[in-house]
Amino acid sequence: MEKRTDLALEANEIYNEDNNQSPDGVTVETKTYNQITITTVKITDKSGEKALGKPSGNYITLEIPELIHKTEQSYRDTIKVLSQKLNELVTVDENKTVLVVGLGNSKITADALGPKVVSQLLVTRHLFQYMPEELEDGIRPVCALSPGVLGITGIETGEILKGVVSRIKPDLLIVIDALASRKLERVSTTIQLSDTGLTPGSGIGNFRMAINNETMGVPVIAIGVPTVVDAATMANDTIDLVLDKLISQSKSSPQFYKILNNVDKNEKYALINEILTKEYINLVVTPKEVDEIIEDISEIIANGINISLHKGVTIDDINKYK
């Protein structure tokens, strides 16, 4: 039974847990900056793709637990690191056009990250035609779009983007989407960047048309933040923690709890998933503060993109462009 996650970091963790070894065709490098953990997962061949269930490419994950405390320092550090890592993936010249796309449903808070980010971007493509004299050095042509979702528009998001791309011919596509994680502590405190594009809804088993270089005809960078957790995975992990606690505290019959704890992980997860699916269909969980979370993290991502794409913009003068 597949444990749902959009994070390459977690897919690698799951493989290691299930196989007691690292997968072939995958390299992992971890660094830190202040209190930010930066993990780069590189999938280099078909064996790595099969092991992690993701296409070959680079996946950069920023883990920022301090974001939950909403400090100014964590905010500025995250924007700085995000813009730097995005710069590593943006390979087009500074005068080339970039189309930023906010995926998701703006009417569902946990899925509204993409549209929220787009609403805070510094869009400039039109200014190059209508107000070129107002542009400062270091500003590139950037346009943005929130195409909505299939259930509202009746059109695959990928189809909409193919039409827009063929019309305006951007040199790079950046897509932002809400992701699914397997650990609640990574919700809203983790950002993943990749140069492989994405498949909307894949983390919750709702696969749509892929948005990548092959389907769009231009390089695609994906930025995502986990906003939901698969309920079966969370329940499974919670049961494991409870059993570990019972084993450590039980004085009379720890052996019984050890037997339960030794049940095959995949079998246990499959049983929990079957029960939850039967009762609740595809259940995912999001924090009760999700409204505030989306507001905060969308501003961070928008500012990181603005600083990365517009070399003339710094974190100190971001507000003057709003």
Phi and psi in degrees as a GROMACS rama.xvg file:
@    title "Ramachandran Plot"
@    xaxis  label "Phi"
@    yaxis  label "Psi"
@TYPE xy
-74.4694  131.719  GLU-2
-87.9936  122.897  LYS-3
-76.56  127.712  ARG-4
-160.483  147.82  THR-5
-97.5617  -7.25951  ASP-6
-90.5806  125.407  LEU-7
-62.9831  -34.6277  ALA-8
-56.5354  -45.5198  LEU-9
-73.6779  -35.6422  GLU-10
-60.3911  -38.0804  ALA-11
-68.8022  -39.9768  ASN-12
-61.6882  -42.966  GLU-13
-62.8476  -42.9478  ILE-14
-61.2563  -44.9873  TYR-15
-61.497  -40.799  ASN-16
-65.7041  -42.5985  GLU-17
-77.6367  -26.0082  ASP-18
-117.428  -4.95545  ASN-19
55.2166  32.6263  ASN-20
-164.166  162.071  GLN-21
-81.7751  147.84  SER-22
-74.6897  148.877  PRO-23
-70.4453  151.571  ASP-24
76.2353  15.8553  GLY-25
-135.669  130.946  VAL-26
-118.773  145.063  THR-27
-129.935  129.56  VAL-28
-129.852  132.815  GLU-29
-124.069  132.756  THR-30
-132.725  168.226  LYS-31
-131.257  148.377  THR-32
-135.675  115.055  TYR-33
50.6918  -117.207  ASN-34
-108.334  24.9292  GLN-35
-105.65  126.815  ILE-36
-96.5254  124.191  THR-37
-112.591  114.225  ILE-38
-116.655  124.357  THR-39
-107.568  116.835  THR-40
-104.607  120.45  VAL-41
-111.268  120.832  LYS-42
-98.6371  117.288  ILE-43
-105.65  -15.6159  THR-44
-156.149  -175.785  ASP-45
-64.1501  -33.2421  LYS-46
-67.1656  -37.4209  SER-47
-67.1477  -39.4761  GLY-48
-60.4388  -43.745  GLU-49
-67.3071  -39.623  LYS-50
-66.6921  -42.7417  ALA-51
-100.061  -9.30156  LEU-52
69.8389  29.2056  GLY-53
-138.337  153.087  LYS-54
-70.5463  158.142  PRO-55
-60.9819  142.276  SER-56
153.037  -168.759  GLY-57
-106.742  132.227  ASN-58
-125.424  113.176  TYR-59
-107.791  121.356  ILE-60
-115.28  127.481  THR-61
-104.807  122.546  LEU-62
-109.843  118.753  GLU-63
-128.648  77.2808  ILE-64
-57.4567  -28.7094  PRO-65
-66.4949  -15.3425  GLU-66
-60.1022  -27.6967  LEU-67
-67.5223  -20.034  ILE-68
-88.9901  -8.86384  HIS-69
55.492  45.0297  LYS-70
-86.9604  152.519  THR-71
-61.8709  -37.2541  GLU-72
-66.0764  -45.3124  GLN-73
-64.7026  -35.8753  SER-74
-61.8633  -50.4585  TYR-75
-68.5418  -40.2275  ARG-76
-62.5184  -41.5489  ASP-77
-65.0158  -43.9343  THR-78
-61.0575  -42.6759  ILE-79
-62.0286  -49.9133  LYS-80
-67.6661  -40.9588  VAL-81
-59.7405  -46.5887  LEU-82
-64.5899  -38.4473  SER-83
-65.1148  -45.0728  GLN-84
-69.5969  -34.0238  LYS-85
-66.0779  -36.9204  LEU-86
-59.7262  -33.9028  ASN-87
-65.9221  -27.4282  GLU-88
-95.1514  -24.3432  LEU-89
-81.2913  109.124  VAL-90
-106.973  2.05186  THR-91
-87.9272  155.004  VAL-92
-61.5083  160.212  ASP-93
-68.6068  -17.4636  GLU-94
-97.0983  3.66142  ASN-95
-84.7065  154.877  LYS-96
-83.7069  135.978  THR-97
-120.355  130.828  VAL-98
-104.228  121.645  LEU-99
-105.579  129.065  VAL-100
-121.08  125.33  VAL-101
-97.8577  104.023  GLY-102
-81.1692  156.365  LEU-103
117.978  174.11  GLY-104
-103.032  111.607  ASN-105
-65.9732  -15.1814  SER-106
-87.9838  -9.06812  LYS-107
-115.69  112.951  ILE-108
-54.1638  -47.4863  THR-109
-65.8746  -15.7041  ALA-110
-110.544  9.9237  ASP-111
-95.7499  8.35317  ALA-112
-57.5437  -50.4614  LEU-113
-56.9213  -55.2518  GLY-114
-58.3257  -36.3339  PRO-115
-64.8865  -41.4382  LYS-116
-63.352  -46.9217  VAL-117
-58.3883  -36.5046  VAL-118
-67.5745  -13.2885  SER-119
-113.849  11.3586  GLN-120
-83.3335  153.867  LEU-121
-88.2454  95.5682  LEU-122
-93.1886  133.576  VAL-123
-136.423  -6.7708  THR-124
-55.0285  -42.1892  ARG-125
-67.3521  -28.9953  HIS-126
-68.1537  -29.9467  LEU-127
-63.7946  -25.9145  PHE-128
-93.4624  -41.9788  GLN-129
-100.167  -26.3635  TYR-130
-140.999  53.3793  MET-131
-62.2175  -27.6569  PRO-132
-69.3736  -18.5802  GLU-133
-86.9077  -9.34987  GLU-134
-82.6881  136.455  LEU-135
-93.2662  165.686  GLU-136
-62.6151  147.574  ASP-137
85.8977  10.7444  GLY-138
-106.21  128.408  ILE-139
-108.142  163.335  ARG-140
-69.8678  116.801  PRO-141
-129.743  132.092  VAL-142
-126.51  161.709  CYS-143
-144.239  155.349  ALA-144
-153.595  139.61  LEU-145
-118.555  97.7618  SER-146
-79.0385  -3.75005  PRO-147
78.6085  -165.7  GLY-148
-126.464  161.011  VAL-149
-55.2341  -40.1067  LEU-150
-64.7276  -21.9319  GLY-151
-99.5542  -42.3138  ILE-152
-90.2513  -24.7187  THR-153
76.0741  8.20585  GLY-154
-126.343  133.849  ILE-155
-59.0142  135.612  GLU-156
-56.2104  -40.8858  THR-157
-60.5936  -36.3134  GLY-158
-66.6581  -41.2953  GLU-159
-61.2266  -45.6376  ILE-160
-66.1042  -37.698  LEU-161
-61.0984  -39.1634  LYS-162
-65.7877  -44.1092  GLY-163
-65.907  -44.149  VAL-164
-61.4621  -42.2137  VAL-165
-66.7471  -25.4586  SER-166
-84.1855  -50.4668  ARG-167
-95.381  -13.9301  ILE-168
51.839  61.3624  LYS-169
-70.3342  158.555  PRO-170
-91.1419  -14.7231  ASP-171
-154.185  143.733  LEU-172
-117.543  128.767  LEU-173
-116.764  123.075  ILE-174
-114.849  137.503  VAL-175
-117.274  134.105  ILE-176
-149.807  153.488  ASP-177
-76.6162  141.282  ALA-178
-116.719  173.139  LEU-179
-114.511  139.756  ALA-180
-117.969  166.687  SER-181
-101.526  -1.61089  ARG-182
-132.372  128.899  LYS-183
-62.6657  -33.1063  LEU-184
-67.7724  -13.7253  GLU-185
-90.6485  -9.92727  ARG-186
-65.247  124.608  VAL-187
71.6852  -5.73532  SER-188
-114.271  12.1662  THR-189
-132.992  136.918  THR-190
-127.589  129.809  ILE-191
-113.809  132.104  GLN-192
-116.727  143.082  LEU-193
-149.616  157.44  SER-194
-104.783  23.2374  ASP-195
-109.608  0.0869043  THR-196
74.8462  -160.509  GLY-197
-159.443  168.732  LEU-198
-119.117  106.256  THR-199
-54.8727  135.013  PRO-200
81.5956  0.290091  GLY-201
-65.5398  -30.8938  SER-202
-67.1954  -22.9104  GLY-203
-113.086  19.65  ILE-204
76.1312  19.6618  GLY-205
-117.099  75.0311  ASN-206
-73.5707  134.882  PHE-207
-121.796  -177.819  ARG-208
-60.7616  132.136  MET-209
-66.5322  146.538  ALA-210
-118.628  100.207  ILE-211
-151.176  -176.169  ASN-212
-59.1497  -39.0664  ASN-213
-65.3479  -44.1245  GLU-214
-82.2162  -29.7785  THR-215
-97.333  -22.1062  MET-216
81.4302  6.36003  GLY-217
-139.381  158.418  VAL-218
-59.876  143.202  PRO-219
-127.681  125.743  VAL-220
-108.649  133.715  ILE-221
-111.108  137.441  ALA-222
-125.449  128.907  ILE-223
-143.608  154.957  GLY-224
-131.238  129.573  VAL-225
-66.1112  126.147  PRO-226
-119.334  -9.61723  THR-227
-137.194  159.669  VAL-228
-126.042  137.282  VAL-229
-62.2493  122.988  ASP-230
-62.2088  -37.9436  ALA-231
-64.5473  -41.0131  ALA-232
-64.6101  -44.3439  THR-233
-64.1254  -41.7852  MET-234
-64.1451  -40.7687  ALA-235
-62.629  -47.0221  ASN-236
-65.4671  -36.5825  ASP-237
-65.3777  -42.5989  THR-238
-60.9207  -41.9155  ILE-239
-60.4096  -42.8193  ASP-240
-65.1132  -40.9049  LEU-241
-63.6724  -44.1038  VAL-242
-63.1251  -41.512  LEU-243
-60.2626  -40.104  ASP-244
-66.9521  -42.5815  LYS-245
-64.5055  -39.8473  LEU-246
-62.6956  -42.1647  ILE-247
-71.6587  -26.8637  SER-248
-101.328  -18.0936  GLN-249
-75.9318  131.669  SER-250
-104.882  -19.3714  LYS-251
-102.095  -43.1446  SER-252
-139.916  58.3653  SER-253
-66.3862  -22.9586  PRO-254
-62.1692  -35.2541  GLN-255
-62.3405  -44.1813  PHE-256
-69.4404  -32.6158  TYR-257
-65.0383  -37.5868  LYS-258
-62.0752  -44.7109  ILE-259
-62.8588  -39.128  LEU-260
-70.1209  -22.1829  ASN-261
-90.3568  1.41034  ASN-262
-60.9518  138.23  VAL-263
-50.0653  129.522  ASP-264
-58.1521  -43.441  LYS-265
-67.9079  -37.5886  ASN-266
-66.4145  -41.4313  GLU-267
-64.1176  -44.4842  LYS-268
-63.7777  -41.4792  TYR-269
-61.8464  -39.3058  ALA-270
-66.0795  -47.4563  LEU-271
-61.0631  -44.0429  ILE-272
-62.9821  -39.0096  ASN-273
-63.9352  -42.064  GLU-274
-66.3757  -47.6698  ILE-275
-66.2759  -40.2712  LEU-276
-64.5735  -38.9289  THR-277
-64.6868  -38.3298  LYS-278
-88.0128  -36.4075  GLU-279
-127.138  10.7934  TYR-280
60.141  -133.606  ILE-281
-91.1449  98.2598  ASN-282
-95.3607  125.965  LEU-283
-123.174  156.783  VAL-284
-120.821  141.456  VAL-285
-135.587  151.416  THR-286
-63.867  153.199  PRO-287
-67.8647  -21.4237  LYS-288
-90.2065  24.6443  GLU-289
-60.3191  -32.1465  VAL-290
-59.0211  -48.6811  ASP-291
-68.1565  -37.3812  GLU-292
-60.9597  -47.5215  ILE-293
-63.9068  -39.7181  ILE-294
-60.1625  -46.927  GLU-295
-69.053  -50.4592  ASP-296
-71.3633  -30.0641  ILE-297
-66.6465  -37.063  SER-298
-66.4024  -40.8317  GLU-299
-61.1587  -47.5447  ILE-300
-66.6218  -42.6083  ILE-301
-59.7186  -44.6671  ALA-302
-67.466  -36.6861  ASN-303
-62.4496  -41.8449  GLY-304
-67.1697  -44.6141  ILE-305
-57.5898  -45.6744  ASN-306
-69.0509  -37.0916  ILE-307
-67.9033  -45.759  SER-308
-78.615  -33.9286  LEU-309
-107.511  100.965  HIS-310
-66.1441  -17.8502  LYS-311
-86.0613  2.30001  GLY-312
-110.966  132.946  VAL-313
-118.124  169.08  THR-314
-64.3598  -25.6619  ILE-315
-77.4415  -22.7018  ASP-316
-117.088  17.2165  ASP-317
-56.681  -43.002  ILE-318
-63.6785  -25.3997  ASN-319
-71.7018  -13.8765  LYS-320
-94.4564  -2.66243  TYR-321
